[in-house]
Amino acid sequence: MGACAVALSELQQKQYTASSSLLFSNDQFDQELFGANFTTSVVDPTQEQATNIDLVDLPTVAARTAKALHVPSALVQAEVSIAGAGQATIMRVGVTDPDPARAAQIANA
């Protein structure tokens, strides 16, 4: 049984994870990115963070990232994970890819 596990792990493609952090200090982020205001003037940190996560997770952002890096949009959407950091205005972006350089490029873009 142990030999099967070792053999299976040797056959699996290696995956590399890169991460970056986004700091949202611009309350007009949605206006600049999409040309429309999706947030309210009353600031609730939890709601603002959830809105920013949803905005960054939109296919439009993946498409723009993919276009800038000359990779398929579906690849960006499949490899990116987004999470908030407590109630801060910081968001963590993680990317897992077989190519460590590409994982870093996508995370930083």
N, CA, C and O atoms as a GROMACS GRO file, in nm:
protein
  436
    1MET      N    1   0.082  -0.118   0.000
    1MET     CA    2   0.000   0.000   0.000
    1MET      C    3   0.087   0.125   0.000
    1MET      O    4   0.057   0.220  -0.072
    2GLY      N    5   0.194   0.126   0.080
    2GLY     CA    6   0.284   0.241   0.088
    2GLY      C    7   0.352   0.267  -0.045
    2GLY      O    8   0.372   0.383  -0.083
    3ALA      N    9   0.389   0.162  -0.117
    3ALA     CA   10   0.454   0.178  -0.246
    3ALA      C   11   0.360   0.242  -0.347
    3ALA      O   12   0.403   0.321  -0.431
    4CYS      N   13   0.232   0.210  -0.340
    4CYS     CA   14   0.133   0.271  -0.429
    4CYS      C   15   0.121   0.420  -0.403
    4CYS      O   16   0.111   0.499  -0.496
    5ALA      N   17   0.123   0.459  -0.276
    5ALA     CA   18   0.112   0.600  -0.241
    5ALA      C   19   0.233   0.678  -0.293
    5ALA      O   20   0.219   0.788  -0.345
    6VAL      N   21   0.352   0.620  -0.279
    6VAL     CA   22   0.474   0.686  -0.328
    6VAL      C   23   0.470   0.697  -0.479
    6VAL      O   24   0.502   0.802  -0.534
    7ALA      N   25   0.430   0.592  -0.547
    7ALA     CA   26   0.422   0.593  -0.692
    7ALA      C   27   0.321   0.697  -0.740
    7ALA      O   28   0.347   0.770  -0.836
    8LEU      N   29   0.206   0.703  -0.674
    8LEU     CA   30   0.103   0.799  -0.712
    8LEU      C   31   0.152   0.943  -0.692
    8LEU      O   32   0.128   1.029  -0.777
    9SER      N   33   0.219   0.968  -0.581
    9SER     CA   34   0.267   1.104  -0.556
    9SER      C   35   0.375   1.145  -0.655
    9SER      O   36   0.387   1.263  -0.689
   10GLU      N   37   0.454   1.050  -0.701
   10GLU     CA   38   0.557   1.080  -0.801
   10GLU      C   39   0.497   1.114  -0.938
   10GLU      O   40   0.557   1.188  -1.016
   11LEU      N   41   0.380   1.059  -0.965
   11LEU     CA   42   0.316   1.083  -1.094
   11LEU      C   43   0.237   1.213  -1.100
   11LEU      O   44   0.209   1.264  -1.208
   12GLN      N   45   0.203   1.268  -0.984
   12GLN     CA   46   0.123   1.390  -0.982
   12GLN      C   47   0.209   1.510  -1.022
   12GLN      O   48   0.327   1.519  -0.988
   13GLN      N   49   0.146   1.600  -1.095
   13GLN     CA   50   0.214   1.721  -1.138
   13GLN      C   51   0.235   1.814  -1.018
   13GLN      O   52   0.145   1.833  -0.936
   14LYS      N   53   0.355   1.870  -1.008
   14LYS     CA   54   0.383   1.962  -0.898
   14LYS      C   55   0.302   2.090  -0.916
   14LYS      O   56   0.278   2.135  -1.028
   15GLN      N   57   0.260   2.145  -0.804
   15GLN     CA   58   0.183   2.270  -0.803
   15GLN      C   59   0.256   2.370  -0.714
   15GLN      O   60   0.307   2.334  -0.608
   16TYR      N   61   0.259   2.494  -0.757
   16TYR     CA   62   0.324   2.601  -0.681
   16TYR      C   63   0.220   2.707  -0.650
   16TYR      O   64   0.134   2.738  -0.732
   17THR      N   65   0.229   2.761  -0.531
   17THR     CA   66   0.135   2.864  -0.489
   17THR      C   67   0.210   2.994  -0.464
   17THR      O   68   0.311   2.997  -0.394
   18ALA      N   69   0.158   3.101  -0.522
   18ALA     CA   70   0.210   3.236  -0.499
   18ALA      C   71   0.096   3.318  -0.442
   18ALA      O   72  -0.021   3.291  -0.470
   19SER      N   73   0.130   3.417  -0.362
   19SER     CA   74   0.025   3.501  -0.306
   19SER      C   75   0.067   3.647  -0.307
   19SER      O   76   0.185   3.680  -0.312
   20SER      N   77  -0.032   3.730  -0.302
   20SER     CA   78  -0.011   3.874  -0.292
   20SER      C   79  -0.124   3.930  -0.207
   20SER      O   80  -0.222   3.862  -0.179
   21SER      N   81  -0.108   4.053  -0.166
   21SER     CA   82  -0.209   4.120  -0.085
   21SER      C   83  -0.252   4.248  -0.153
   21SER      O   84  -0.170   4.319  -0.211
   22LEU      N   85  -0.380   4.277  -0.146
   22LEU     CA   86  -0.433   4.401  -0.199
   22LEU      C   87  -0.483   4.485  -0.083
   22LEU      O   88  -0.554   4.436   0.004
   23LEU      N   89  -0.444   4.611  -0.082
   23LEU     CA   90  -0.492   4.705   0.019
   23LEU      C   91  -0.589   4.799  -0.048
   23LEU      O   92  -0.554   4.870  -0.143
   24PHE      N   93  -0.711   4.800   0.001
   24PHE     CA   94  -0.813   4.888  -0.053
   24PHE      C   95  -0.820   5.015   0.031
   24PHE      O   96  -0.877   5.016   0.140
   25SER      N   97  -0.762   5.120  -0.023
   25SER     CA   98  -0.768   5.248   0.048
   25SER      C   99  -0.845   5.350  -0.034
   25SER      O  100  -0.865   5.463   0.010
   26ASN      N  101  -0.889   5.310  -0.151
   26ASN     CA  102  -0.964   5.399  -0.239
   26ASN      C  103  -1.111   5.362  -0.231
   26ASN      O  104  -1.151   5.254  -0.275
   27ASP      N  105  -1.191   5.451  -0.176
   27ASP     CA  106  -1.334   5.419  -0.164
   27ASP      C  107  -1.407   5.433  -0.296
   27ASP      O  108  -1.528   5.406  -0.303
   28GLN      N  109  -1.338   5.474  -0.401
   28GLN     CA  110  -1.397   5.483  -0.534
   28GLN      C  111  -1.343   5.373  -0.626
   28GLN      O  112  -1.345   5.386  -0.748
   29PHE      N  113  -1.293   5.262  -0.566
   29PHE     CA  114  -1.236   5.152  -0.642
   29PHE      C  115  -1.332   5.100  -0.748
   29PHE      O  116  -1.292   5.079  -0.863
   30ASP      N  117  -1.456   5.080  -0.711
   30ASP     CA  118  -1.554   5.027  -0.806
   30ASP      C  119  -1.579   5.125  -0.920
   30ASP      O  120  -1.596   5.083  -1.035
   31GLN      N  121  -1.580   5.253  -0.891
   31GLN     CA  122  -1.601   5.356  -0.994
   31GLN      C  123  -1.487   5.354  -1.095
   31GLN      O  124  -1.510   5.360  -1.216
   32GLU      N  125  -1.363   5.347  -1.047
   32GLU     CA  126  -1.247   5.347  -1.135
   32GLU      C  127  -1.238   5.220  -1.218
   32GLU      O  128  -1.203   5.225  -1.336
   33LEU      N  129  -1.270   5.106  -1.157
   33LEU     CA  130  -1.256   4.979  -1.227
   33LEU      C  131  -1.369   4.952  -1.325
   33LEU      O  132  -1.345   4.903  -1.435
   34PHE      N  133  -1.492   4.983  -1.285
   34PHE     CA  134  -1.607   4.946  -1.366
   34PHE      C  135  -1.688   5.063  -1.419
   34PHE      O  136  -1.782   5.042  -1.496
   35GLY      N  137  -1.654   5.186  -1.380
   35GLY     CA  138  -1.727   5.302  -1.427
   35GLY      C  139  -1.862   5.319  -1.362
   35GLY      O  140  -1.946   5.394  -1.412
   36ALA      N  141  -1.885   5.252  -1.250
   36ALA     CA  142  -2.013   5.263  -1.178
   36ALA      C  143  -1.985   5.250  -1.030
   36ALA      O  144  -1.886   5.189  -0.989
   37ASN      N  145  -2.073   5.307  -0.949
   37ASN     CA  146  -2.058   5.302  -0.805
   37ASN      C  147  -2.145   5.191  -0.749
   37ASN      O  148  -2.268   5.196  -0.760
   38PHE      N  149  -2.081   5.090  -0.689
   38PHE     CA  150  -2.153   4.977  -0.631
   38PHE      C  151  -2.158   4.983  -0.479
   38PHE      O  152  -2.228   4.904  -0.416
   39THR      N  153  -2.084   5.075  -0.420
   39THR     CA  154  -2.078   5.083  -0.275
   39THR      C  155  -2.159   5.201  -0.225
   39THR      O  156  -2.185   5.296  -0.299
   40THR      N  157  -2.197   5.195  -0.100
   40THR     CA  158  -2.275   5.303  -0.039
   40THR      C  159  -2.179   5.400   0.030
   40THR      O  160  -2.062   5.369   0.050
   41SER      N  161  -2.230   5.517   0.067
   41SER     CA  162  -2.146   5.616   0.134
   41SER      C  163  -2.124   5.580   0.281
   41SER      O  164  -2.027   5.627   0.341
   42VAL      N  165  -2.210   5.498   0.340
   42VAL     CA  166  -2.192   5.452   0.478
   42VAL      C  167  -2.095   5.335   0.474
   42VAL      O  168  -2.117   5.238   0.402
   43VAL      N  169  -1.988   5.344   0.552
   43VAL     CA  170  -1.883   5.243   0.544
   43VAL      C  171  -1.896   5.143   0.659
   43VAL      O  172  -1.877   5.177   0.776
   44ASP      N  173  -1.929   5.021   0.624
   44ASP     CA  174  -1.929   4.908   0.716
   44ASP      C  175  -1.811   4.822   0.671
   44ASP      O  176  -1.816   4.766   0.562
   45PRO      N  177  -1.705   4.809   0.751
   45PRO     CA  178  -1.585   4.738   0.707
   45PRO      C  179  -1.611   4.597   0.656
   45PRO      O  180  -1.550   4.555   0.557
   46THR      N  181  -1.698   4.524   0.721
   46THR     CA  182  -1.728   4.387   0.678
   46THR      C  183  -1.797   4.387   0.543
   46THR      O  184  -1.763   4.307   0.455
   47GLN      N  185  -1.893   4.476   0.525
   47GLN     CA  186  -1.964   4.485   0.398
   47GLN      C  187  -1.871   4.535   0.288
   47GLN      O  188  -1.875   4.484   0.176
   48GLU      N  189  -1.787   4.633   0.320
   48GLU     CA  190  -1.693   4.685   0.221
   48GLU      C  191  -1.595   4.578   0.175
   48GLU      O  192  -1.565   4.567   0.056
   49GLN      N  193  -1.545   4.499   0.270
   49GLN     CA  194  -1.453   4.392   0.235
   49GLN      C  195  -1.522   4.288   0.146
   49GLN      O  196  -1.465   4.244   0.047
   50ALA      N  197  -1.643   4.249   0.182
   50ALA     CA  198  -1.718   4.151   0.102
   50ALA      C  199  -1.742   4.204  -0.039
   50ALA      O  200  -1.732   4.129  -0.136
   51THR      N  201  -1.775   4.333  -0.050
   51THR     CA  202  -1.796   4.393  -0.182
   51THR      C  203  -1.668   4.391  -0.263
   51THR      O  204  -1.670   4.357  -0.381
   52ASN      N  205  -1.556   4.428  -0.201
   52ASN     CA  206  -1.428   4.429  -0.272
   52ASN      C  207  -1.388   4.289  -0.318
   52ASN      O  208  -1.336   4.272  -0.428
   53ILE      N  209  -1.412   4.189  -0.233
   53ILE     CA  210  -1.382   4.051  -0.271
   53ILE      C  211  -1.467   4.011  -0.392
   53ILE      O  212  -1.417   3.952  -0.488
   54ASP      N  213  -1.595   4.044  -0.388
   54ASP     CA  214  -1.684   4.012  -0.500
   54ASP      C  215  -1.639   4.084  -0.628
   54ASP      O  216  -1.642   4.025  -0.736
   55LEU      N  217  -1.598   4.209  -0.615
   55LEU     CA  218  -1.554   4.284  -0.734
   55LEU      C  219  -1.427   4.224  -0.794
   55LEU      O  220  -1.417   4.209  -0.916
   56VAL      N  221  -1.331   4.190  -0.710
   56VAL     CA  222  -1.205   4.132  -0.760
   56VAL      C  223  -1.230   3.994  -0.820
   56VAL      O  224  -1.156   3.952  -0.909
   57ASP      N  225  -1.330   3.924  -0.772
   57ASP     CA  226  -1.360   3.789  -0.820
   57ASP      C  227  -1.445   3.787  -0.948
   57ASP      O  228  -1.477   3.680  -0.999
   58LEU      N  229  -1.480   3.903  -1.001
   58LEU     CA  230  -1.561   3.909  -1.122
   58LEU      C  231  -1.481   3.862  -1.244
   58LEU      O  232  -1.360   3.882  -1.251
   59PRO      N  233  -1.549   3.801  -1.340
   59PRO     CA  234  -1.482   3.757  -1.463
   59PRO      C  235  -1.411   3.872  -1.537
   59PRO      O  236  -1.313   3.847  -1.608
   60THR      N  237  -1.458   3.994  -1.522
   60THR     CA  238  -1.395   4.109  -1.587
   60THR      C  239  -1.252   4.127  -1.539
   60THR      O  240  -1.162   4.157  -1.618
   61VAL      N  241  -1.230   4.110  -1.410
   61VAL     CA  242  -1.096   4.124  -1.354
   61VAL      C  243  -1.006   4.011  -1.404
   61VAL      O  244  -0.891   4.035  -1.440
   62ALA      N  245  -1.058   3.890  -1.407
   62ALA     CA  246  -0.981   3.777  -1.460
   62ALA      C  247  -0.947   3.799  -1.606
   62ALA      O  248  -0.836   3.770  -1.650
   63ALA      N  249  -1.041   3.851  -1.683
   63ALA     CA  250  -1.018   3.876  -1.826
   63ALA      C  251  -0.910   3.982  -1.846
   63ALA      O  252  -0.824   3.967  -1.932
   64ARG      N  253  -0.915   4.088  -1.766
   64ARG     CA  254  -0.812   4.194  -1.778
   64ARG      C  255  -0.675   4.142  -1.736
   64ARG      O  256  -0.574   4.176  -1.798
   65THR      N  257  -0.672   4.062  -1.632
   65THR     CA  258  -0.545   4.003  -1.588
   65THR      C  259  -0.490   3.910  -1.696
   65THR      O  260  -0.372   3.916  -1.730
   66ALA      N  261  -0.576   3.825  -1.749
   66ALA     CA  262  -0.536   3.731  -1.854
   66ALA      C  263  -0.485   3.805  -1.977
   66ALA      O  264  -0.384   3.766  -2.036
   67LYS      N  265  -0.553   3.911  -2.016
   67LYS     CA  266  -0.512   3.987  -2.133
   67LYS      C  267  -0.375   4.050  -2.111
   67LYS      O  268  -0.290   4.049  -2.200
   68ALA      N  269  -0.352   4.105  -1.992
   68ALA     CA  270  -0.223   4.168  -1.961
   68ALA      C  271  -0.109   4.067  -1.962
   68ALA      O  272   0.004   4.101  -1.997
   69LEU      N  273  -0.138   3.943  -1.924
   69LEU     CA  274  -0.035   3.840  -1.916
   69LEU      C  275  -0.033   3.746  -2.037
   69LEU      O  276   0.053   3.659  -2.046
   70HIS      N  277  -0.127   3.765  -2.129
   70HIS     CA  278  -0.136   3.680  -2.249
   70HIS      C  279  -0.157   3.533  -2.214
   70HIS      O  280  -0.091   3.444  -2.268
   71VAL      N  281  -0.250   3.509  -2.120
   71VAL     CA  282  -0.289   3.373  -2.084
   71VAL      C  283  -0.441   3.365  -2.093
   71VAL      O  284  -0.507   3.468  -2.094
   72PRO      N  285  -0.497   3.245  -2.102
   72PRO     CA  286  -0.643   3.232  -2.109
   72PRO      C  287  -0.713   3.282  -1.982
   72PRO      O  288  -0.665   3.260  -1.870
   73SER      N  289  -0.823   3.348  -2.001
   73SER     CA  290  -0.903   3.398  -1.888
   73SER      C  291  -0.949   3.284  -1.799
   73SER      O  292  -0.952   3.298  -1.677
   74ALA      N  293  -0.986   3.172  -1.858
   74ALA     CA  294  -1.032   3.055  -1.781
   74ALA      C  295  -0.922   3.004  -1.688
   74ALA      O  296  -0.950   2.956  -1.579
   75LEU      N  297  -0.797   3.014  -1.732
   75LEU     CA  298  -0.684   2.972  -1.649
   75LEU      C  299  -0.676   3.060  -1.524
   75LEU      O  300  -0.660   3.009  -1.413
   76VAL      N  301  -0.688   3.191  -1.542
   76VAL     CA  302  -0.683   3.283  -1.429
   76VAL      C  303  -0.798   3.255  -1.333
   76VAL      O  304  -0.777   3.246  -1.212
   77GLN      N  305  -0.917   3.241  -1.386
   77GLN     CA  306  -1.034   3.215  -1.301
   77GLN      C  307  -1.018   3.085  -1.222
   77GLN      O  308  -1.056   3.077  -1.106
   78ALA      N  309  -0.962   2.983  -1.285
   78ALA     CA  310  -0.950   2.852  -1.221
   78ALA      C  311  -0.841   2.850  -1.114
   78ALA      O  312  -0.852   2.775  -1.016
   79GLU      N  313  -0.737   2.930  -1.130
   79GLU     CA  314  -0.621   2.921  -1.041
   79GLU      C  315  -0.620   3.022  -0.927
   79GLU      O  316  -0.542   3.008  -0.833
   80VAL      N  317  -0.706   3.121  -0.933
   80VAL     CA  318  -0.703   3.229  -0.833
   80VAL      C  319  -0.803   3.201  -0.720
   80VAL      O  320  -0.916   3.159  -0.744
   81SER      N  321  -0.757   3.225  -0.598
   81SER     CA  322  -0.846   3.222  -0.482
   81SER      C  323  -0.830   3.355  -0.409
   81SER      O  324  -0.720   3.410  -0.401
   82ILE      N  325  -0.939   3.406  -0.356
   82ILE     CA  326  -0.940   3.537  -0.291
   82ILE      C  327  -1.001   3.522  -0.153
   82ILE      O  328  -1.103   3.455  -0.135
   83ALA      N  329  -0.938   3.586  -0.055
   83ALA     CA  330  -0.989   3.580   0.082
   83ALA      C  331  -0.961   3.711   0.153
   83ALA      O  332  -0.860   3.777   0.128
   84GLY      N  333  -1.051   3.748   0.240
   84GLY     CA  334  -1.030   3.866   0.323
   84GLY      C  335  -0.937   3.834   0.437
   84GLY      O  336  -0.913   3.718   0.470
   85ALA      N  337  -0.884   3.939   0.497
   85ALA     CA  338  -0.795   3.923   0.612
   85ALA      C  339  -0.861   3.987   0.734
   85ALA      O  340  -0.842   4.105   0.760
   86GLY      N  341  -0.939   3.909   0.806
   86GLY     CA  342  -1.012   3.964   0.920
   86GLY      C  343  -1.111   4.068   0.874
   86GLY      O  344  -1.181   4.049   0.774
   87GLN      N  345  -1.117   4.180   0.945
   87GLN     CA  346  -1.204   4.290   0.904
   87GLN      C  347  -1.123   4.403   0.843
   87GLN      O  348  -1.172   4.516   0.832
   88ALA      N  349  -1.002   4.375   0.803
   88ALA     CA  350  -0.915   4.476   0.744
   88ALA      C  351  -0.955   4.502   0.600
   88ALA      O  352  -1.032   4.426   0.541
   89THR      N  353  -0.902   4.608   0.544
   89THR     CA  354  -0.926   4.639   0.404
   89THR      C  355  -0.818   4.573   0.317
   89THR      O  356  -0.788   4.620   0.207
   90ILE      N  357  -0.761   4.465   0.369
   90ILE     CA  358  -0.660   4.390   0.295
   90ILE      C  359  -0.722   4.259   0.247
   90ILE      O  360  -0.797   4.193   0.320
   91MET      N  361  -0.690   4.224   0.125
   91MET     CA  362  -0.740   4.102   0.064
   91MET      C  363  -0.620   4.018   0.022
   91MET      O  364  -0.522   4.071  -0.028
   92ARG      N  365  -0.627   3.889   0.041
   92ARG     CA  366  -0.521   3.797   0.001
   92ARG      C  367  -0.561   3.730  -0.130
   92ARG      O  368  -0.672   3.679  -0.144
   93VAL      N  369  -0.469   3.730  -0.225
   93VAL     CA  370  -0.490   3.665  -0.353
   93VAL      C  371  -0.390   3.550  -0.361
   93VAL      O  372  -0.269   3.572  -0.351
   94GLY      N  373  -0.440   3.429  -0.380
   94GLY     CA  374  -0.355   3.312  -0.394
   94GLY      C  375  -0.371   3.253  -0.533
   94GLY      O  376  -0.482   3.249  -0.588
   95VAL      N  377  -0.262   3.208  -0.590
   95VAL     CA  378  -0.265   3.146  -0.722
   95VAL      C  379  -0.185   3.016  -0.717
   95VAL      O  380  -0.071   3.016  -0.671
   96THR      N  381  -0.244   2.907  -0.764
   96THR     CA  382  -0.176   2.778  -0.770
   96THR      C  383  -0.166   2.736  -0.916
   96THR      O  384  -0.265   2.729  -0.988
   97ASP      N  385  -0.042   2.709  -0.958
   97ASP     CA  386  -0.015   2.678  -1.099
   97ASP      C  387   0.104   2.582  -1.105
   97ASP      O  388   0.188   2.583  -1.014
   98PRO      N  389   0.115   2.499  -1.209
   98PRO     CA  390   0.230   2.411  -1.224
   98PRO      C  391   0.361   2.488  -1.249
   98PRO      O  392   0.470   2.435  -1.226
   99ASP      N  393   0.351   2.611  -1.296
   99ASP     CA  394   0.469   2.694  -1.325
   99ASP      C  395   0.482   2.800  -1.216
   99ASP      O  396   0.396   2.888  -1.205
  100PRO      N  397   0.587   2.794  -1.134
  100PRO     CA  398   0.599   2.890  -1.024
  100PRO      C  399   0.608   3.036  -1.070
  100PRO      O  400   0.556   3.125  -1.004
  101ALA      N  401   0.672   3.060  -1.183
  101ALA     CA  402   0.683   3.197  -1.234
  101ALA      C  403   0.546   3.249  -1.276
  101ALA      O  404   0.512   3.365  -1.249
  102ARG      N  405   0.468   3.165  -1.343
  102ARG     CA  406   0.335   3.208  -1.385
  102ARG      C  407   0.244   3.229  -1.264
  102ARG      O  408   0.163   3.322  -1.264
  103ALA      N  409   0.255   3.146  -1.163
  103ALA     CA  410   0.175   3.166  -1.041
  103ALA      C  411   0.205   3.303  -0.981
  103ALA      O  412   0.113   3.375  -0.941
  104ALA      N  413   0.332   3.340  -0.976
  104ALA     CA  414   0.370   3.471  -0.921
  104ALA      C  415   0.321   3.584  -1.010
  104ALA      O  416   0.275   3.686  -0.960
  105GLN      N  417   0.331   3.568  -1.142
  105GLN     CA  418   0.285   3.673  -1.234
  105GLN      C  419   0.136   3.698  -1.217
  105GLN      O  420   0.093   3.813  -1.210
  106ILE      N  421   0.058   3.593  -1.210
  106ILE     CA  422  -0.088   3.608  -1.197
  106ILE      C  423  -0.121   3.672  -1.062
  106ILE      O  424  -0.203   3.763  -1.055
  107ALA      N  425  -0.057   3.624  -0.955
  107ALA     CA  426  -0.085   3.681  -0.822
  107ALA      C  427  -0.052   3.829  -0.816
  107ALA      O  428  -0.125   3.907  -0.755
  108ASN      N  429   0.056   3.867  -0.879
  108ASN     CA  430   0.096   4.009  -0.875
  108ASN      C  431   0.017   4.097  -0.970
  108ASN      O  432   0.006   4.217  -0.948
  109ALA      N  433  -0.037   4.037  -1.076
  109ALA     CA  434  -0.118   4.116  -1.170
  109ALA      C  435  -0.254   4.144  -1.113
  109ALA      O  436  -0.336   4.209  -1.178
   0.00000   0.00000   0.00000
